[in-house]
Amino acid sequence: MLAHALRGDDRQQGRVRGTEDLTEREHQILGLISQGMSNKLIARELDISEGTVKVHVKHLLKKLALHSRVEAAVWALKNLP
């Protein structure tokens, strides 16, 4: 949840939980979410449809056990290089 993301509770044994399961595209989208970009802007940036972005966001949230794109942005800022 957001409280866990804010506290940075997601590191386990020196690695970041869940990132090994993300596809390269999901990593890209997570990075763009953390920059505050909307689905529409992400779609334009990556030259894909907004619907495709939504699917990727849904999958990465599930893989990281997060509930919102705000949580994902906070999590990414705290846990990714």
C-alpha contacts under 8 A as a table, 3 or more apart, distances in Angstrom:
res1	aa1	res2	aa2	distance
1	M	4	H	5.38
1	M	5	A	6.39
1	M	66	L	6.05
1	M	67	H	6.53
1	M	71	E	7.02
2	L	5	A	4.99
2	L	6	L	6.07
2	L	66	L	7.88
2	L	67	H	7.98
2	L	71	E	5.24
3	A	6	L	5.13
3	A	7	R	6.22
4	H	7	R	5.12
4	H	8	G	6.07
4	H	9	D	5.40
4	H	10	D	7.32
5	A	8	G	5.05
5	A	9	D	6.39
5	A	10	D	6.99
5	A	71	E	6.40
5	A	74	V	6.25
5	A	75	W	5.05
5	A	78	K	7.74
6	L	9	D	7.94
6	L	74	V	6.60
6	L	75	W	7.18
6	L	78	K	7.87
8	G	11	R	7.10
8	G	75	W	7.26
8	G	78	K	6.36
8	G	79	N	7.35
10	D	16	V	6.54
10	D	17	R	5.91
10	D	79	N	7.63
11	R	14	G	6.37
11	R	15	R	5.92
11	R	16	V	5.01
11	R	17	R	6.04
11	R	79	N	7.54
12	Q	15	R	5.66
12	Q	16	V	6.42
12	Q	17	R	6.41
16	V	19	T	6.13
16	V	79	N	6.63
16	V	80	L	7.85
17	R	20	E	7.73
17	R	64	L	7.17
18	G	21	D	5.59
18	G	22	L	7.10
18	G	63	K	6.17
18	G	64	L	5.32
19	T	22	L	5.24
19	T	64	L	7.37
21	D	63	K	6.92
22	L	25	R	7.95
22	L	26	E	5.70
22	L	27	H	6.28
22	L	60	L	6.58
22	L	63	K	7.22
23	T	26	E	5.07
23	T	27	H	6.28
24	E	27	H	5.07
24	E	28	Q	6.29
25	R	28	Q	4.97
25	R	29	I	6.17
25	R	56	H	7.72
26	E	29	I	5.04
26	E	30	L	5.98
26	E	56	H	5.93
26	E	57	V	7.22
26	E	59	H	7.98
26	E	60	L	6.16
27	H	30	L	5.09
27	H	31	G	6.22
28	Q	31	G	5.20
28	Q	32	L	6.37
29	I	32	L	5.01
29	I	33	I	6.06
29	I	42	I	7.05
29	I	53	V	7.59
29	I	56	H	7.52
29	I	57	V	7.28
30	L	33	I	5.03
30	L	34	S	6.21
30	L	57	V	7.67
30	L	60	L	7.75
30	L	72	A	7.09
30	L	73	A	7.13
30	L	76	A	6.96
31	G	34	S	5.12
31	G	35	Q	6.52
31	G	73	A	7.88
31	G	76	A	7.06
32	L	35	Q	5.00
32	L	36	G	6.69
32	L	37	M	5.74
32	L	42	I	6.66
33	I	36	G	5.13
33	I	37	M	5.23
33	I	38	S	7.02
33	I	42	I	7.94
33	I	69	R	7.06
33	I	72	A	7.48
33	I	73	A	5.73
34	S	37	M	7.40
34	S	72	A	7.25
34	S	73	A	4.07
34	S	74	V	6.97
34	S	76	A	6.22
34	S	77	L	6.42
35	Q	73	A	7.59
36	G	73	A	7.59
37	M	40	K	7.99
37	M	41	L	5.87
37	M	42	I	6.19
38	S	41	L	5.22
38	S	42	I	6.14
39	N	42	I	5.03
39	N	43	A	6.03
39	N	50	E	5.90
39	N	53	V	6.10
39	N	54	K	6.84
40	K	43	A	5.13
40	K	44	R	6.38
40	K	50	E	5.57
41	L	44	R	5.09
41	L	45	E	6.09
42	I	45	E	4.99
42	I	46	L	6.10
42	I	50	E	7.73
42	I	53	V	7.15
43	A	46	L	5.33
43	A	47	D	5.59
43	A	48	I	4.91
43	A	49	S	5.41
43	A	50	E	5.16
43	A	52	T	7.87
43	A	53	V	6.22
44	R	47	D	4.98
44	R	48	I	6.66
44	R	49	S	7.76
48	I	52	T	6.57
48	I	53	V	7.29
49	S	52	T	5.20
49	S	53	V	6.55
50	E	53	V	5.05
50	E	54	K	6.33
51	G	54	K	5.05
51	G	55	V	6.40
52	T	55	V	5.12
52	T	56	H	6.33
53	V	56	H	5.10
53	V	57	V	6.10
54	K	57	V	5.06
54	K	58	K	6.11
55	V	58	K	5.09
55	V	59	H	6.25
56	H	59	H	5.11
56	H	60	L	6.14
57	V	60	L	5.22
57	V	61	L	6.07
57	V	69	R	7.65
58	K	61	L	5.31
58	K	62	K	6.31
59	H	62	K	5.16
59	H	63	K	6.16
60	L	63	K	5.01
60	L	64	L	6.07
61	L	64	L	5.26
61	L	65	A	5.83
61	L	66	L	4.94
61	L	67	H	6.38
61	L	68	S	7.04
61	L	69	R	7.54
61	L	72	A	6.95
62	K	65	A	4.96
62	K	66	L	6.34
62	K	67	H	7.81
63	K	66	L	7.88
66	L	71	E	6.30
66	L	72	A	6.50
67	H	71	E	6.65
67	H	72	A	7.93
68	S	71	E	5.23
68	S	72	A	6.34
69	R	72	A	4.75
69	R	73	A	6.07
70	V	73	A	5.09
70	V	74	V	6.28
71	E	74	V	5.20
71	E	75	W	5.91
72	A	75	W	4.99
72	A	76	A	5.96
73	A	76	A	5.16
73	A	77	L	6.20
74	V	77	L	5.21
74	V	78	K	6.28
75	W	78	K	5.25
75	W	79	N	5.91
75	W	80	L	7.98
76	A	79	N	5.17
76	A	80	L	5.24
77	L	80	L	6.11
